[in-house]
């Protein structure tokens, strides 16, 4: 079963915040933040609202599954990686083909633990005509 204390800590770390900084963003003390992350206390609605405004994924906090909100930085990375891969492979794609590849790349890139490089993307280029 899912435990919100684990996802709160994971999201804080994913966003690159210390407990103290994240606590300030969410309007609580560092001790309260530590209590939320250890499961000693449960956060209230005000805290959760502030956490979401700080960048936490609401769906992930509550059920451990990533929502499909667009991550502009990840999308930008995917576009740059695709452009590098096209140069590396000596290929040109239509806008429709690029869109298809970028959709696949984005899904892979935003999965936890998947690293994409131009070299690893060249295999995706074989999937488009």
Phi and psi in radians as a Rosetta constraint file:
Dihedral C 1 N 2 CA 2 C 2 CIRCULARHARMONIC -1.305 0.35
Dihedral N 2 CA 2 C 2 N 3 CIRCULARHARMONIC 2.482 0.35
Dihedral C 2 N 3 CA 3 C 3 CIRCULARHARMONIC -2.207 0.35
Dihedral N 3 CA 3 C 3 N 4 CIRCULARHARMONIC 2.085 0.35
Dihedral C 3 N 4 CA 4 C 4 CIRCULARHARMONIC -1.101 0.35
Dihedral N 4 CA 4 C 4 N 5 CIRCULARHARMONIC -0.495 0.35
Dihedral C 4 N 5 CA 5 C 5 CIRCULARHARMONIC -1.087 0.35
Dihedral N 5 CA 5 C 5 N 6 CIRCULARHARMONIC -0.633 0.35
Dihedral C 5 N 6 CA 6 C 6 CIRCULARHARMONIC -1.190 0.35
Dihedral N 6 CA 6 C 6 N 7 CIRCULARHARMONIC -0.712 0.35
Dihedral C 6 N 7 CA 7 C 7 CIRCULARHARMONIC -1.291 0.35
Dihedral N 7 CA 7 C 7 N 8 CIRCULARHARMONIC -0.552 0.35
Dihedral C 7 N 8 CA 8 C 8 CIRCULARHARMONIC -1.081 0.35
Dihedral N 8 CA 8 C 8 N 9 CIRCULARHARMONIC -0.831 0.35
Dihedral C 8 N 9 CA 9 C 9 CIRCULARHARMONIC -1.125 0.35
Dihedral N 9 CA 9 C 9 N 10 CIRCULARHARMONIC -0.770 0.35
Dihedral C 9 N 10 CA 10 C 10 CIRCULARHARMONIC -1.053 0.35
Dihedral N 10 CA 10 C 10 N 11 CIRCULARHARMONIC -0.800 0.35
Dihedral C 10 N 11 CA 11 C 11 CIRCULARHARMONIC -1.135 0.35
Dihedral N 11 CA 11 C 11 N 12 CIRCULARHARMONIC -0.739 0.35
Dihedral C 11 N 12 CA 12 C 12 CIRCULARHARMONIC -1.022 0.35
Dihedral N 12 CA 12 C 12 N 13 CIRCULARHARMONIC -0.819 0.35
Dihedral C 12 N 13 CA 13 C 13 CIRCULARHARMONIC -1.170 0.35
Dihedral N 13 CA 13 C 13 N 14 CIRCULARHARMONIC -0.694 0.35
Dihedral C 13 N 14 CA 14 C 14 CIRCULARHARMONIC -1.039 0.35
Dihedral N 14 CA 14 C 14 N 15 CIRCULARHARMONIC -0.654 0.35
Dihedral C 14 N 15 CA 15 C 15 CIRCULARHARMONIC -1.402 0.35
Dihedral N 15 CA 15 C 15 N 16 CIRCULARHARMONIC -0.153 0.35
Dihedral C 15 N 16 CA 16 C 16 CIRCULARHARMONIC 1.447 0.35
Dihedral N 16 CA 16 C 16 N 17 CIRCULARHARMONIC 0.414 0.35
Dihedral C 16 N 17 CA 17 C 17 CIRCULARHARMONIC -1.731 0.35
Dihedral N 17 CA 17 C 17 N 18 CIRCULARHARMONIC 2.547 0.35
Dihedral C 17 N 18 CA 18 C 18 CIRCULARHARMONIC -1.327 0.35
Dihedral N 18 CA 18 C 18 N 19 CIRCULARHARMONIC 2.879 0.35
Dihedral C 18 N 19 CA 19 C 19 CIRCULARHARMONIC -1.021 0.35
Dihedral N 19 CA 19 C 19 N 20 CIRCULARHARMONIC -0.747 0.35
Dihedral C 19 N 20 CA 20 C 20 CIRCULARHARMONIC -1.106 0.35
Dihedral N 20 CA 20 C 20 N 21 CIRCULARHARMONIC -0.804 0.35
Dihedral C 20 N 21 CA 21 C 21 CIRCULARHARMONIC -1.167 0.35
Dihedral N 21 CA 21 C 21 N 22 CIRCULARHARMONIC -0.763 0.35
Dihedral C 21 N 22 CA 22 C 22 CIRCULARHARMONIC -1.138 0.35
Dihedral N 22 CA 22 C 22 N 23 CIRCULARHARMONIC -0.677 0.35
Dihedral C 22 N 23 CA 23 C 23 CIRCULARHARMONIC -1.036 0.35
Dihedral N 23 CA 23 C 23 N 24 CIRCULARHARMONIC -0.769 0.35
Dihedral C 23 N 24 CA 24 C 24 CIRCULARHARMONIC -1.067 0.35
Dihedral N 24 CA 24 C 24 N 25 CIRCULARHARMONIC -0.769 0.35
Dihedral C 24 N 25 CA 25 C 25 CIRCULARHARMONIC -1.044 0.35
Dihedral N 25 CA 25 C 25 N 26 CIRCULARHARMONIC -0.564 0.35
Dihedral C 25 N 26 CA 26 C 26 CIRCULARHARMONIC -1.688 0.35
Dihedral N 26 CA 26 C 26 N 27 CIRCULARHARMONIC 0.040 0.35
Dihedral C 26 N 27 CA 27 C 27 CIRCULARHARMONIC 1.316 0.35
Dihedral N 27 CA 27 C 27 N 28 CIRCULARHARMONIC 0.510 0.35
Dihedral C 27 N 28 CA 28 C 28 CIRCULARHARMONIC -2.285 0.35
Dihedral N 28 CA 28 C 28 N 29 CIRCULARHARMONIC 2.992 0.35
Dihedral C 28 N 29 CA 29 C 29 CIRCULARHARMONIC -1.399 0.35
Dihedral N 29 CA 29 C 29 N 30 CIRCULARHARMONIC 2.863 0.35
Dihedral C 29 N 30 CA 30 C 30 CIRCULARHARMONIC -1.105 0.35
Dihedral N 30 CA 30 C 30 N 31 CIRCULARHARMONIC -0.606 0.35
Dihedral C 30 N 31 CA 31 C 31 CIRCULARHARMONIC -1.096 0.35
Dihedral N 31 CA 31 C 31 N 32 CIRCULARHARMONIC -0.747 0.35
Dihedral C 31 N 32 CA 32 C 32 CIRCULARHARMONIC -1.095 0.35
Dihedral N 32 CA 32 C 32 N 33 CIRCULARHARMONIC -0.734 0.35
Dihedral C 32 N 33 CA 33 C 33 CIRCULARHARMONIC -1.019 0.35
Dihedral N 33 CA 33 C 33 N 34 CIRCULARHARMONIC -0.809 0.35
Dihedral C 33 N 34 CA 34 C 34 CIRCULARHARMONIC -1.080 0.35
Dihedral N 34 CA 34 C 34 N 35 CIRCULARHARMONIC -0.684 0.35
Dihedral C 34 N 35 CA 35 C 35 CIRCULARHARMONIC -1.133 0.35
Dihedral N 35 CA 35 C 35 N 36 CIRCULARHARMONIC -0.674 0.35
Dihedral C 35 N 36 CA 36 C 36 CIRCULARHARMONIC -1.128 0.35
Dihedral N 36 CA 36 C 36 N 37 CIRCULARHARMONIC -0.744 0.35
Dihedral C 36 N 37 CA 37 C 37 CIRCULARHARMONIC -1.266 0.35
Dihedral N 37 CA 37 C 37 N 38 CIRCULARHARMONIC -0.435 0.35
Dihedral C 37 N 38 CA 38 C 38 CIRCULARHARMONIC -1.650 0.35
Dihedral N 38 CA 38 C 38 N 39 CIRCULARHARMONIC -0.112 0.35
Dihedral C 38 N 39 CA 39 C 39 CIRCULARHARMONIC 1.486 0.35
Dihedral N 39 CA 39 C 39 N 40 CIRCULARHARMONIC 0.144 0.35
Dihedral C 39 N 40 CA 40 C 40 CIRCULARHARMONIC -1.221 0.35
Dihedral N 40 CA 40 C 40 N 41 CIRCULARHARMONIC -0.673 0.35
Dihedral C 40 N 41 CA 41 C 41 CIRCULARHARMONIC -2.277 0.35
Dihedral N 41 CA 41 C 41 N 42 CIRCULARHARMONIC 2.716 0.35
Dihedral C 41 N 42 CA 42 C 42 CIRCULARHARMONIC -1.786 0.35
Dihedral N 42 CA 42 C 42 N 43 CIRCULARHARMONIC 2.431 0.35
Dihedral C 42 N 43 CA 43 C 43 CIRCULARHARMONIC -1.244 0.35
Dihedral N 43 CA 43 C 43 N 44 CIRCULARHARMONIC 2.680 0.35
Dihedral C 43 N 44 CA 44 C 44 CIRCULARHARMONIC -1.642 0.35
Dihedral N 44 CA 44 C 44 N 45 CIRCULARHARMONIC 3.122 0.35
Dihedral C 44 N 45 CA 45 C 45 CIRCULARHARMONIC -1.104 0.35
Dihedral N 45 CA 45 C 45 N 46 CIRCULARHARMONIC -0.659 0.35
Dihedral C 45 N 46 CA 46 C 46 CIRCULARHARMONIC -1.095 0.35
Dihedral N 46 CA 46 C 46 N 47 CIRCULARHARMONIC -0.750 0.35
Dihedral C 46 N 47 CA 47 C 47 CIRCULARHARMONIC -1.084 0.35
Dihedral N 47 CA 47 C 47 N 48 CIRCULARHARMONIC -0.840 0.35
Dihedral C 47 N 48 CA 48 C 48 CIRCULARHARMONIC -1.100 0.35
Dihedral N 48 CA 48 C 48 N 49 CIRCULARHARMONIC -0.680 0.35
Dihedral C 48 N 49 CA 49 C 49 CIRCULARHARMONIC -1.076 0.35
Dihedral N 49 CA 49 C 49 N 50 CIRCULARHARMONIC -0.773 0.35
Dihedral C 49 N 50 CA 50 C 50 CIRCULARHARMONIC -1.156 0.35
Dihedral N 50 CA 50 C 50 N 51 CIRCULARHARMONIC -0.659 0.35
Dihedral C 50 N 51 CA 51 C 51 CIRCULARHARMONIC -1.104 0.35
Dihedral N 51 CA 51 C 51 N 52 CIRCULARHARMONIC -0.705 0.35
Dihedral C 51 N 52 CA 52 C 52 CIRCULARHARMONIC -1.156 0.35
Dihedral N 52 CA 52 C 52 N 53 CIRCULARHARMONIC -0.730 0.35
Dihedral C 52 N 53 CA 53 C 53 CIRCULARHARMONIC -1.106 0.35
Dihedral N 53 CA 53 C 53 N 54 CIRCULARHARMONIC -0.493 0.35
Dihedral C 53 N 54 CA 54 C 54 CIRCULARHARMONIC -1.380 0.35
Dihedral N 54 CA 54 C 54 N 55 CIRCULARHARMONIC -0.138 0.35
Dihedral C 54 N 55 CA 55 C 55 CIRCULARHARMONIC 2.106 0.35
Dihedral N 55 CA 55 C 55 N 56 CIRCULARHARMONIC -0.020 0.35
Dihedral C 55 N 56 CA 56 C 56 CIRCULARHARMONIC -1.196 0.35
Dihedral N 56 CA 56 C 56 N 57 CIRCULARHARMONIC 2.547 0.35
Dihedral C 56 N 57 CA 57 C 57 CIRCULARHARMONIC -1.491 0.35
Dihedral N 57 CA 57 C 57 N 58 CIRCULARHARMONIC 1.948 0.35
Dihedral C 57 N 58 CA 58 C 58 CIRCULARHARMONIC -0.967 0.35
Dihedral N 58 CA 58 C 58 N 59 CIRCULARHARMONIC -0.854 0.35
Dihedral C 58 N 59 CA 59 C 59 CIRCULARHARMONIC -1.071 0.35
Dihedral N 59 CA 59 C 59 N 60 CIRCULARHARMONIC -0.698 0.35
Dihedral C 59 N 60 CA 60 C 60 CIRCULARHARMONIC -1.152 0.35
Dihedral N 60 CA 60 C 60 N 61 CIRCULARHARMONIC -0.719 0.35
Dihedral C 60 N 61 CA 61 C 61 CIRCULARHARMONIC -0.997 0.35
Dihedral N 61 CA 61 C 61 N 62 CIRCULARHARMONIC -0.735 0.35
Dihedral C 61 N 62 CA 62 C 62 CIRCULARHARMONIC -1.576 0.35
Dihedral N 62 CA 62 C 62 N 63 CIRCULARHARMONIC -0.531 0.35
Dihedral C 62 N 63 CA 63 C 63 CIRCULARHARMONIC -2.297 0.35
Dihedral N 63 CA 63 C 63 N 64 CIRCULARHARMONIC 0.055 0.35
Dihedral C 63 N 64 CA 64 C 64 CIRCULARHARMONIC 1.352 0.35
Dihedral N 64 CA 64 C 64 N 65 CIRCULARHARMONIC 0.169 0.35
Dihedral C 64 N 65 CA 65 C 65 CIRCULARHARMONIC -2.000 0.35
Dihedral N 65 CA 65 C 65 N 66 CIRCULARHARMONIC 2.365 0.35
Dihedral C 65 N 66 CA 66 C 66 CIRCULARHARMONIC -1.228 0.35
Dihedral N 66 CA 66 C 66 N 67 CIRCULARHARMONIC 2.393 0.35
Dihedral C 66 N 67 CA 67 C 67 CIRCULARHARMONIC -1.382 0.35
Dihedral N 67 CA 67 C 67 N 68 CIRCULARHARMONIC 2.905 0.35
Dihedral C 67 N 68 CA 68 C 68 CIRCULARHARMONIC -1.735 0.35
Dihedral N 68 CA 68 C 68 N 69 CIRCULARHARMONIC 0.661 0.35
Dihedral C 68 N 69 CA 69 C 69 CIRCULARHARMONIC -1.228 0.35
Dihedral N 69 CA 69 C 69 N 70 CIRCULARHARMONIC 2.488 0.35
Dihedral C 69 N 70 CA 70 C 70 CIRCULARHARMONIC -1.236 0.35
Dihedral N 70 CA 70 C 70 N 71 CIRCULARHARMONIC 2.214 0.35
Dihedral C 70 N 71 CA 71 C 71 CIRCULARHARMONIC -1.778 0.35
Dihedral N 71 CA 71 C 71 N 72 CIRCULARHARMONIC 1.782 0.35
Dihedral C 71 N 72 CA 72 C 72 CIRCULARHARMONIC -1.052 0.35
Dihedral N 72 CA 72 C 72 N 73 CIRCULARHARMONIC -0.668 0.35
Dihedral C 72 N 73 CA 73 C 73 CIRCULARHARMONIC -1.141 0.35
Dihedral N 73 CA 73 C 73 N 74 CIRCULARHARMONIC -0.717 0.35
Dihedral C 73 N 74 CA 74 C 74 CIRCULARHARMONIC -1.149 0.35
Dihedral N 74 CA 74 C 74 N 75 CIRCULARHARMONIC -0.704 0.35
Dihedral C 74 N 75 CA 75 C 75 CIRCULARHARMONIC -1.104 0.35
Dihedral N 75 CA 75 C 75 N 76 CIRCULARHARMONIC -0.747 0.35
Dihedral C 75 N 76 CA 76 C 76 CIRCULARHARMONIC -1.054 0.35
Dihedral N 76 CA 76 C 76 N 77 CIRCULARHARMONIC -0.755 0.35
Dihedral C 76 N 77 CA 77 C 77 CIRCULARHARMONIC -1.046 0.35
Dihedral N 77 CA 77 C 77 N 78 CIRCULARHARMONIC -0.751 0.35
Dihedral C 77 N 78 CA 78 C 78 CIRCULARHARMONIC -1.088 0.35
Dihedral N 78 CA 78 C 78 N 79 CIRCULARHARMONIC -0.714 0.35
Dihedral C 78 N 79 CA 79 C 79 CIRCULARHARMONIC -1.116 0.35
Dihedral N 79 CA 79 C 79 N 80 CIRCULARHARMONIC -0.794 0.35
Dihedral C 79 N 80 CA 80 C 80 CIRCULARHARMONIC -1.102 0.35
Dihedral N 80 CA 80 C 80 N 81 CIRCULARHARMONIC -0.728 0.35
Dihedral C 80 N 81 CA 81 C 81 CIRCULARHARMONIC -1.118 0.35
Dihedral N 81 CA 81 C 81 N 82 CIRCULARHARMONIC -0.736 0.35
Dihedral C 81 N 82 CA 82 C 82 CIRCULARHARMONIC -1.097 0.35
Dihedral N 82 CA 82 C 82 N 83 CIRCULARHARMONIC -0.774 0.35
Dihedral C 82 N 83 CA 83 C 83 CIRCULARHARMONIC -1.042 0.35
Dihedral N 83 CA 83 C 83 N 84 CIRCULARHARMONIC -0.745 0.35
Dihedral C 83 N 84 CA 84 C 84 CIRCULARHARMONIC -1.115 0.35
Dihedral N 84 CA 84 C 84 N 85 CIRCULARHARMONIC -0.713 0.35
Dihedral C 84 N 85 CA 85 C 85 CIRCULARHARMONIC -1.151 0.35
Dihedral N 85 CA 85 C 85 N 86 CIRCULARHARMONIC -0.668 0.35
Dihedral C 85 N 86 CA 86 C 86 CIRCULARHARMONIC -1.105 0.35
Dihedral N 86 CA 86 C 86 N 87 CIRCULARHARMONIC -0.733 0.35
Dihedral C 86 N 87 CA 87 C 87 CIRCULARHARMONIC -1.119 0.35
Dihedral N 87 CA 87 C 87 N 88 CIRCULARHARMONIC -0.801 0.35
Dihedral C 87 N 88 CA 88 C 88 CIRCULARHARMONIC -1.038 0.35
Dihedral N 88 CA 88 C 88 N 89 CIRCULARHARMONIC -0.705 0.35
Dihedral C 88 N 89 CA 89 C 89 CIRCULARHARMONIC -1.527 0.35
Dihedral N 89 CA 89 C 89 N 90 CIRCULARHARMONIC -0.158 0.35
Dihedral C 89 N 90 CA 90 C 90 CIRCULARHARMONIC 1.141 0.35
Dihedral N 90 CA 90 C 90 N 91 CIRCULARHARMONIC 0.662 0.35
Dihedral C 90 N 91 CA 91 C 91 CIRCULARHARMONIC -2.025 0.35
Dihedral N 91 CA 91 C 91 N 92 CIRCULARHARMONIC 2.752 0.35
Dihedral C 91 N 92 CA 92 C 92 CIRCULARHARMONIC -2.238 0.35
Dihedral N 92 CA 92 C 92 N 93 CIRCULARHARMONIC 2.487 0.35
Dihedral C 92 N 93 CA 93 C 93 CIRCULARHARMONIC -2.195 0.35
Dihedral N 93 CA 93 C 93 N 94 CIRCULARHARMONIC 2.675 0.35
Dihedral C 93 N 94 CA 94 C 94 CIRCULARHARMONIC -1.276 0.35
Dihedral N 94 CA 94 C 94 N 95 CIRCULARHARMONIC 2.915 0.35
Dihedral C 94 N 95 CA 95 C 95 CIRCULARHARMONIC -1.032 0.35
Dihedral N 95 CA 95 C 95 N 96 CIRCULARHARMONIC -0.691 0.35
Dihedral C 95 N 96 CA 96 C 96 CIRCULARHARMONIC -1.128 0.35
Dihedral N 96 CA 96 C 96 N 97 CIRCULARHARMONIC -0.743 0.35
Dihedral C 96 N 97 CA 97 C 97 CIRCULARHARMONIC -1.130 0.35
Dihedral N 97 CA 97 C 97 N 98 CIRCULARHARMONIC -0.734 0.35
Dihedral C 97 N 98 CA 98 C 98 CIRCULARHARMONIC -1.067 0.35
Dihedral N 98 CA 98 C 98 N 99 CIRCULARHARMONIC -0.735 0.35
Dihedral C 98 N 99 CA 99 C 99 CIRCULARHARMONIC -1.052 0.35
Dihedral N 99 CA 99 C 99 N 100 CIRCULARHARMONIC -0.749 0.35
Dihedral C 99 N 100 CA 100 C 100 CIRCULARHARMONIC -1.073 0.35
Dihedral N 100 CA 100 C 100 N 101 CIRCULARHARMONIC -0.810 0.35
Dihedral C 100 N 101 CA 101 C 101 CIRCULARHARMONIC -1.147 0.35
Dihedral N 101 CA 101 C 101 N 102 CIRCULARHARMONIC -0.750 0.35
Dihedral C 101 N 102 CA 102 C 102 CIRCULARHARMONIC -1.086 0.35
Dihedral N 102 CA 102 C 102 N 103 CIRCULARHARMONIC -0.652 0.35
Dihedral C 102 N 103 CA 103 C 103 CIRCULARHARMONIC -1.047 0.35
Dihedral N 103 CA 103 C 103 N 104 CIRCULARHARMONIC -0.781 0.35
Dihedral C 103 N 104 CA 104 C 104 CIRCULARHARMONIC -1.137 0.35
Dihedral N 104 CA 104 C 104 N 105 CIRCULARHARMONIC -0.796 0.35
Dihedral C 104 N 105 CA 105 C 105 CIRCULARHARMONIC -1.063 0.35
Dihedral N 105 CA 105 C 105 N 106 CIRCULARHARMONIC -0.778 0.35
Dihedral C 105 N 106 CA 106 C 106 CIRCULARHARMONIC -1.067 0.35
Dihedral N 106 CA 106 C 106 N 107 CIRCULARHARMONIC -0.770 0.35
Dihedral C 106 N 107 CA 107 C 107 CIRCULARHARMONIC -1.052 0.35
Dihedral N 107 CA 107 C 107 N 108 CIRCULARHARMONIC -0.757 0.35
Dihedral C 107 N 108 CA 108 C 108 CIRCULARHARMONIC -1.215 0.35
Dihedral N 108 CA 108 C 108 N 109 CIRCULARHARMONIC -0.754 0.35
Dihedral C 108 N 109 CA 109 C 109 CIRCULARHARMONIC -1.128 0.35
Dihedral N 109 CA 109 C 109 N 110 CIRCULARHARMONIC -0.629 0.35
Dihedral C 109 N 110 CA 110 C 110 CIRCULARHARMONIC -1.519 0.35
Dihedral N 110 CA 110 C 110 N 111 CIRCULARHARMONIC -0.075 0.35
Dihedral C 110 N 111 CA 111 C 111 CIRCULARHARMONIC -1.292 0.35
Dihedral N 111 CA 111 C 111 N 112 CIRCULARHARMONIC 2.446 0.35
Dihedral C 111 N 112 CA 112 C 112 CIRCULARHARMONIC -1.081 0.35
Dihedral N 112 CA 112 C 112 N 113 CIRCULARHARMONIC 2.333 0.35
Dihedral C 112 N 113 CA 113 C 113 CIRCULARHARMONIC 1.495 0.35
Dihedral N 113 CA 113 C 113 N 114 CIRCULARHARMONIC 0.015 0.35
Dihedral C 113 N 114 CA 114 C 114 CIRCULARHARMONIC -1.701 0.35
Dihedral N 114 CA 114 C 114 N 115 CIRCULARHARMONIC 2.175 0.35
Dihedral C 114 N 115 CA 115 C 115 CIRCULARHARMONIC -1.914 0.35
Dihedral N 115 CA 115 C 115 N 116 CIRCULARHARMONIC 2.230 0.35
Dihedral C 115 N 116 CA 116 C 116 CIRCULARHARMONIC -1.902 0.35
Dihedral N 116 CA 116 C 116 N 117 CIRCULARHARMONIC 2.443 0.35
Dihedral C 116 N 117 CA 117 C 117 CIRCULARHARMONIC -2.304 0.35
Dihedral N 117 CA 117 C 117 N 118 CIRCULARHARMONIC 2.916 0.35
Dihedral C 117 N 118 CA 118 C 118 CIRCULARHARMONIC -1.025 0.35
Dihedral N 118 CA 118 C 118 N 119 CIRCULARHARMONIC -0.690 0.35
Dihedral C 118 N 119 CA 119 C 119 CIRCULARHARMONIC -1.129 0.35
Dihedral N 119 CA 119 C 119 N 120 CIRCULARHARMONIC -0.698 0.35
Dihedral C 119 N 120 CA 120 C 120 CIRCULARHARMONIC -1.279 0.35
Dihedral N 120 CA 120 C 120 N 121 CIRCULARHARMONIC -0.341 0.35
Dihedral C 120 N 121 CA 121 C 121 CIRCULARHARMONIC -1.445 0.35
Dihedral N 121 CA 121 C 121 N 122 CIRCULARHARMONIC -0.387 0.35
Dihedral C 121 N 122 CA 122 C 122 CIRCULARHARMONIC -0.955 0.35
Dihedral N 122 CA 122 C 122 N 123 CIRCULARHARMONIC -0.586 0.35
Dihedral C 122 N 123 CA 123 C 123 CIRCULARHARMONIC -1.120 0.35
Dihedral N 123 CA 123 C 123 N 124 CIRCULARHARMONIC -0.554 0.35
Dihedral C 123 N 124 CA 124 C 124 CIRCULARHARMONIC -1.180 0.35
Dihedral N 124 CA 124 C 124 N 125 CIRCULARHARMONIC -0.508 0.35
Dihedral C 124 N 125 CA 125 C 125 CIRCULARHARMONIC -1.153 0.35
Dihedral N 125 CA 125 C 125 N 126 CIRCULARHARMONIC -0.424 0.35
Dihedral C 125 N 126 CA 126 C 126 CIRCULARHARMONIC -1.235 0.35
Dihedral N 126 CA 126 C 126 N 127 CIRCULARHARMONIC -0.345 0.35
Dihedral C 126 N 127 CA 127 C 127 CIRCULARHARMONIC -1.369 0.35
Dihedral N 127 CA 127 C 127 N 128 CIRCULARHARMONIC -0.303 0.35
Dihedral C 127 N 128 CA 128 C 128 CIRCULARHARMONIC -1.834 0.35
Dihedral N 128 CA 128 C 128 N 129 CIRCULARHARMONIC 2.503 0.35
